[in-house]
């Protein structure tokens, strides 16, 4: 019985010692920064990738991901003409490697919820409110650039880097979509009428040009039709036979038959 008790006690002691030994070290993975916190004094210190010592039950460790992170957010805003606009925004960000300890002290590990998310909502509302709703799609790239620039300025004081911002979707109200569709239909009708009008104008010009060309042709024929030209044309077409009937004179208008050639 005593042997069993001593054996059990030894096992417990060994397990406790093993736990103490293992809890005396902590590992910071690749792409992370560990913040070691003294729960008694409140002091903190950050550590890069590697293995480090800590005091069991005194030190706690919080790991921060310092690789590029991605979050997708829906931002509801109002355009300059007070139309509701929902923009789906994707932001890529990361904490400044050397400032993770400051981030932990001032903000905490949930810095995205506390800082980045509300900042995106604010800057997107401001940027969208400067544009009429019908210009938002056309000015999409400028809108994206404005949101990215203003977000970067707003977040840099918190030691967080905004790498880039993208607008992956923009949605409008059903009423506005209906109005846009009707406007597009009317624009197509106007373009069709303009095209038909242009075709009619071109046909008119073509007819005028043909008429002018024919008139010029007739004028040239009149100018070139003198008696000499007529006689030459008559000679060119004469088959060598005299006519059977000829007028006797310009005054008598008498007609006589010429003898047939033998």
TIFIPA-254696 format. One record per residue (C-alpha): x, y, z; residue in one letter; residue number from 1. Coordinates in nm, 4 decimals, always signed. Layout:
# TIFIPA-254696
PT        px        py        pz  rest   nr
PT         X         Y         Z     A  NUM
...
//
This chain:
# TIFIPA-254696
PT        px        py        pz  rest   nr
PT   +0.0000   +0.0000   +0.0000     X    1
PT   +0.2783   +0.2411   +0.0960     X    2
PT   +0.4653   +0.1469   -0.2205     X    3
PT   +0.1606   +0.2285   -0.4312     X    4
PT   +0.1186   +0.5617   -0.2534     X    5
PT   +0.4822   +0.6528   -0.3054     X    6
PT   +0.4576   +0.5512   -0.6722     X    7
PT   +0.1459   +0.7633   -0.7258     X    8
PT   +0.3090   +1.0561   -0.5476     X    9
PT   +0.6160   +1.0215   -0.7640     X   10
PT   +0.4073   +1.0200   -1.0794     X   11
PT   +0.2202   +1.3333   -0.9712     X   12
PT   +0.5443   +1.5125   -0.8846     X   13
PT   +0.6945   +1.4154   -1.2183     X   14
PT   +0.3909   +1.5414   -1.4060     X   15
PT   +0.3938   +1.8695   -1.2135     X   16
PT   +0.7672   +1.9136   -1.2760     X   17
PT   +0.7150   +1.8384   -1.6466     X   18
PT   +0.4351   +2.0941   -1.6645     X   19
PT   +0.6546   +2.3500   -1.4921     X   20
PT   +0.9417   +2.2806   -1.7297     X   21
PT   +0.7244   +2.2966   -2.0415     X   22
PT   +0.5415   +2.6070   -1.9210     X   23
PT   +0.8757   +2.7768   -1.8626     X   24
PT   +0.9167   +2.8238   -2.2384     X   25
PT   +0.7066   +2.9660   -2.5180     X   26
PT   +0.7422   +2.9538   -2.8970     X   27
PT   +0.6699   +3.2351   -3.1398     X   28
PT   +0.5763   +3.0989   -3.4805     X   29
PT   +0.6888   +3.2314   -3.8203     X   30
PT   +0.4951   +3.5442   -3.9209     X   31
PT   +0.4021   +3.6217   -3.5597     X   32
PT   +0.5198   +3.8410   -3.2736     X   33
PT   +0.4676   +3.7253   -2.9137     X   34
PT   +0.3893   +3.9676   -2.6350     X   35
PT   +0.4921   +3.8403   -2.2896     X   36
PT   +0.2832   +3.9859   -2.0081     X   37
PT   +0.3697   +3.9858   -1.6383     X   38
PT   +0.0293   +3.9477   -1.4733     X   39
PT   +0.1631   +4.0839   -1.1438     X   40
PT   +0.3463   +4.3962   -1.2596     X   41
PT   +0.1601   +4.4441   -1.5890     X   42
PT   +0.4865   +4.4849   -1.7792     X   43
PT   +0.4940   +4.3660   -2.1406     X   44
PT   +0.7646   +4.2795   -2.3909     X   45
PT   +0.7430   +4.1658   -2.7528     X   46
PT   +0.9425   +3.8793   -2.9048     X   47
PT   +0.9987   +3.7854   -3.2713     X   48
PT   +1.0030   +3.4315   -3.4103     X   49
PT   +1.1844   +3.1878   -3.1774     X   50
PT   +1.1748   +3.0066   -2.8396     X   51
PT   +1.1920   +3.2021   -2.5108     X   52
PT   +1.1727   +3.1500   -2.1345     X   53
PT   +0.8924   +3.2616   -1.9077     X   54
PT   +0.7921   +3.2213   -1.5456     X   55
PT   +0.5063   +2.9739   -1.5083     X   56
PT   +0.1823   +3.1196   -1.3696     X   57
PT   +0.3405   +3.4672   -1.3771     X   58
PT   +0.3913   +3.5285   -1.7452     X   59
PT   +0.1236   +3.5031   -2.0130     X   60
PT   +0.1926   +3.5193   -2.3864     X   61
PT   -0.0281   +3.6661   -2.6597     X   62
PT   +0.0726   +3.6010   -3.0210     X   63
PT   +0.0025   +3.8613   -3.2922     X   64
PT   -0.0168   +3.7740   -3.6608     X   65
PT   +0.2028   +4.0232   -3.8468     X   66
PT   +0.1435   +3.8802   -4.1944     X   67
PT   -0.0868   +4.0552   -4.4400     X   68
PT   -0.4460   +4.0027   -4.3332     X   69
PT   -0.7650   +4.0442   -4.5339     X   70
PT   -1.1098   +4.1563   -4.4210     X   71
PT   -1.4271   +4.2190   -4.6222     X   72
PT   -1.6698   +4.4832   -4.5006     X   73
PT   -2.0109   +4.6141   -4.6091     X   74
PT   -2.0317   +4.9921   -4.5752     X   75
PT   -2.3717   +5.1596   -4.6052     X   76
PT   -2.3572   +5.5232   -4.7136     X   77
PT   -2.5583   +5.8009   -4.8731     X   78
PT   -2.4579   +5.9666   -5.1994     X   79
PT   -2.4463   +6.3409   -5.2559     X   80
PT   -2.8093   +6.3307   -5.3741     X   81
PT   -2.9055   +6.1210   -5.0688     X   82
PT   -2.9411   +5.7869   -5.2466     X   83
PT   -2.8585   +5.4761   -5.0406     X   84
PT   -2.5381   +5.3034   -5.1516     X   85
PT   -2.3864   +4.9819   -5.0158     X   86
PT   -2.0203   +4.9228   -5.0990     X   87
PT   -1.8432   +4.5958   -5.0272     X   88
PT   -1.4857   +4.6838   -4.9402     X   89
PT   -1.1879   +4.4507   -4.9067     X   90
PT   -0.8951   +4.5820   -4.7058     X   91
PT   -0.5484   +4.4249   -4.6695     X   92
PT   -0.3549   +4.5309   -4.3613     X   93
PT   -0.0909   +4.4273   -4.1083     X   94
PT   +0.0460   +4.5617   -3.7823     X   95
PT   +0.3887   +4.7234   -3.7805     X   96
PT   +0.6277   +4.4469   -3.6775     X   97
PT   +0.8314   +4.6584   -3.4368     X   98
PT   +0.5247   +4.8194   -3.2754     X   99
PT   +0.3252   +4.5141   -3.1720     X  100
PT   +0.3956   +4.5789   -2.8023     X  101
PT   +0.2552   +4.9323   -2.8347     X  102
PT   -0.0507   +4.7993   -3.0179     X  103
PT   -0.1128   +4.5509   -2.7368     X  104
PT   -0.0828   +4.8193   -2.4691     X  105
PT   -0.2905   +5.0862   -2.6429     X  106
PT   -0.5503   +4.8827   -2.8344     X  107
PT   -0.5279   +4.5081   -2.7815     X  108
PT   -0.5456   +4.2092   -3.0094     X  109
PT   -0.8925   +4.3055   -3.1374     X  110
PT   -0.7512   +4.6166   -3.3052     X  111
PT   -0.9432   +4.5453   -3.6266     X  112
PT   -1.2799   +4.5736   -3.4530     X  113
PT   -1.1754   +4.8711   -3.2425     X  114
PT   -0.9856   +5.0750   -3.5022     X  115
PT   -0.9937   +4.9551   -3.8623     X  116
PT   -1.3623   +4.8660   -3.9001     X  117
PT   -1.5022   +5.1995   -3.7751     X  118
PT   -1.2390   +5.3893   -3.9758     X  119
PT   -1.3466   +5.2152   -4.2974     X  120
PT   -1.7104   +5.3003   -4.2273     X  121
PT   -1.6207   +5.6646   -4.1690     X  122
PT   -1.3944   +5.7235   -4.4694     X  123
PT   -1.6238   +5.5364   -4.7092     X  124
PT   -1.9261   +5.7403   -4.5996     X  125
PT   -1.7279   +6.0615   -4.6476     X  126
PT   -1.5973   +5.9642   -4.9926     X  127
PT   -1.9335   +5.8395   -5.1248     X  128
PT   -2.1199   +6.1449   -4.9947     X  129
PT   -1.9172   +6.3666   -5.2302     X  130
PT   -2.0497   +6.1970   -5.5461     X  131
PT   -2.3952   +6.1946   -5.7064     X  132
PT   -2.5247   +5.8398   -5.7215     X  133
PT   -2.5095   +5.8242   -6.1022     X  134
PT   -2.1367   +5.9084   -6.0953     X  135
PT   -2.0333   +5.6455   -5.8414     X  136
PT   -1.9840   +5.3650   -6.0953     X  137
PT   -1.8010   +5.5935   -6.3389     X  138
PT   -1.5778   +5.7306   -6.0614     X  139
PT   -1.5251   +5.3897   -5.8998     X  140
PT   -1.1452   +5.3923   -5.9234     X  141
PT   -1.1209   +5.7479   -5.7891     X  142
PT   -1.3581   +5.6508   -5.5077     X  143
PT   -1.1432   +5.3488   -5.4220     X  144
PT   -0.8256   +5.5583   -5.4219     X  145
PT   -0.9852   +5.8210   -5.1949     X  146
PT   -1.0990   +5.5585   -4.9438     X  147
PT   -0.7553   +5.3948   -4.9440     X  148
PT   -0.5661   +5.7222   -4.8988     X  149
PT   -0.7876   +5.8532   -4.6183     X  150
PT   -0.7952   +5.5177   -4.4385     X  151
PT   -0.4160   +5.4951   -4.4533     X  152
PT   -0.3801   +5.8407   -4.2977     X  153
PT   -0.6347   +5.7667   -4.0279     X  154
PT   -0.4851   +5.4300   -3.9262     X  155
PT   -0.1116   +5.5029   -3.9380     X  156
PT   -0.1140   +5.6606   -3.5913     X  157
PT   -0.2157   +5.3223   -3.4497     X  158
PT   +0.0938   +5.1527   -3.6004     X  159
PT   -0.1132   +4.9591   -3.8522     X  160
PT   -0.0246   +4.9519   -4.2221     X  161
PT   -0.3033   +4.9615   -4.4805     X  162
PT   -0.1581   +4.7871   -4.7854     X  163
PT   -0.4492   +4.8317   -5.0251     X  164
PT   -0.8239   +4.8755   -5.0495     X  165
PT   -1.0558   +4.7369   -5.3169     X  166
PT   -1.4240   +4.7892   -5.3872     X  167
PT   -1.5547   +4.4511   -5.4995     X  168
PT   -1.9240   +4.5395   -5.5250     X  169
PT   -2.1540   +4.8424   -5.5271     X  170
PT   -2.5283   +4.8089   -5.4769     X  171
PT   -2.8078   +5.0644   -5.5112     X  172
PT   -3.1737   +5.0652   -5.4125     X  173
PT   -3.4266   +4.8835   -5.6330     X  174
PT   -3.5938   +5.2162   -5.7147     X  175
PT   -3.2700   +5.3682   -5.8391     X  176
PT   -3.1928   +5.0591   -6.0475     X  177
PT   -3.5366   +5.0906   -6.2103     X  178
PT   -3.4777   +5.4582   -6.2897     X  179
PT   -3.1355   +5.3795   -6.4390     X  180
PT   -3.2843   +5.1039   -6.6560     X  181
PT   -3.5580   +5.3348   -6.7848     X  182
PT   -3.3011   +5.6048   -6.8561     X  183
PT   -3.0874   +5.3605   -7.0536     X  184
PT   -3.3911   +5.2547   -7.2588     X  185
PT   -3.4723   +5.6185   -7.3395     X  186
PT   -3.1099   +5.6861   -7.4325     X  187
PT   -3.1170   +5.3909   -7.6726     X  188
PT   -3.4322   +5.5262   -7.8333     X  189
PT   -3.2731   +5.8690   -7.8771     X  190
PT   -2.9597   +5.7122   -8.0268     X  191
PT   -3.1746   +5.5126   -8.2709     X  192
PT   -3.3604   +5.8261   -8.3820     X  193
PT   -3.0327   +6.0128   -8.4225     X  194
PT   -2.8939   +5.7287   -8.6331     X  195
PT   -3.2023   +5.7216   -8.8560     X  196
PT   -3.1806   +6.0984   -8.8957     X  197
PT   -2.8137   +6.0710   -8.9902     X  198
PT   -2.8982   +5.8035   -9.2486     X  199
PT   -3.1684   +6.0283   -9.3983     X  200
PT   -2.9241   +6.3183   -9.4189     X  201
PT   -2.6670   +6.0989   -9.5915     X  202
PT   -2.9287   +5.9768   -9.8421     X  203
PT   -3.0330   +6.3358   -9.9093     X  204
PT   -2.6726   +6.4349   -9.9741     X  205
PT   -2.6325   +6.1376  -10.2088     X  206
PT   -2.9415   +6.2304  -10.4105     X  207
PT   -2.8271   +6.5931  -10.4358     X  208
PT   -2.4829   +6.4872  -10.5537     X  209
PT   -2.6343   +6.2581  -10.8178     X  210
PT   -2.8635   +6.5371  -10.9389     X  211
PT   -2.5747   +6.7842  -10.9535     X  212
PT   -2.3632   +6.5311  -11.1435     X  213
PT   -2.6435   +6.4716  -11.3970     X  214
PT   -2.6944   +6.8466  -11.4411     X  215
PT   -2.3230   +6.8940  -11.4992     X  216
PT   -2.3278   +6.6109  -11.7508     X  217
PT   -2.6150   +6.7673  -11.9448     X  218
PT   -2.4447   +7.1061  -11.9426     X  219
PT   -2.1258   +6.9552  -12.0816     X  220
PT   -2.3275   +6.7834  -12.3557     X  221
PT   -2.5031   +7.1078  -12.4475     X  222
PT   -2.1781   +7.3017  -12.4524     X  223
PT   -2.0168   +7.0445  -12.6825     X  224
PT   -2.3158   +6.9919  -12.9226     X  225
PT   -2.2431   +7.2348  -13.2141     X  226
PT   -2.3307   +7.1749  -13.5823     X  227
PT   -1.9885   +7.0426  -13.6713     X  228
PT   -2.0041   +6.7760  -13.4007     X  229
PT   -2.3568   +6.6772  -13.5104     X  230
PT   -2.2434   +6.6407  -13.8743     X  231
PT   -1.9501   +6.4299  -13.7697     X  232
PT   -2.1755   +6.2053  -13.5617     X  233
PT   -2.4133   +6.1732  -13.8618     X  234
PT   -2.1278   +6.0795  -14.0938     X  235
PT   -1.9987   +5.8227  -13.8430     X  236
PT   -2.3400   +5.6529  -13.8384     X  237
PT   -2.4199   +5.6852  -14.2188     X  238
PT   -2.4442   +5.3467  -14.3891     X  239
PT   -2.3579   +5.4860  -14.7376     X  240
PT   -2.7191   +5.5011  -14.8709     X  241
PT   -2.8963   +5.8241  -14.9542     X  242
PT   -3.2403   +5.8830  -14.8066     X  243
PT   -3.5372   +5.8013  -15.0319     X  244
PT   -3.7077   +6.1313  -14.9652     X  245
PT   -3.5687   +6.4805  -14.9322     X  246
PT   -3.7176   +6.8273  -14.9025     X  247
PT   -3.6812   +7.0423  -15.2153     X  248
PT   -3.6155   +7.3607  -15.0308     X  249
PT   -3.6550   +7.5499  -14.7151     X  250
PT   -3.9596   +7.7451  -14.8396     X  251
PT   -4.1551   +7.5141  -15.0677     X  252
PT   -4.1499   +7.2209  -14.8338     X  253
PT   -4.1861   +7.0015  -15.1493     X  254
PT   -4.0712   +6.6415  -15.1105     X  255
PT   -3.9500   +6.4239  -15.3935     X  256
PT   -3.8236   +6.0675  -15.4217     X  257
PT   -3.4657   +6.0086  -15.5085     X  258
PT   -3.3925   +5.7321  -15.7581     X  259
PT   -3.2776   +5.4027  -15.6170     X  260
PT   -2.9147   +5.3226  -15.6581     X  261
PT   -2.8507   +5.0341  -15.8970     X  262
//
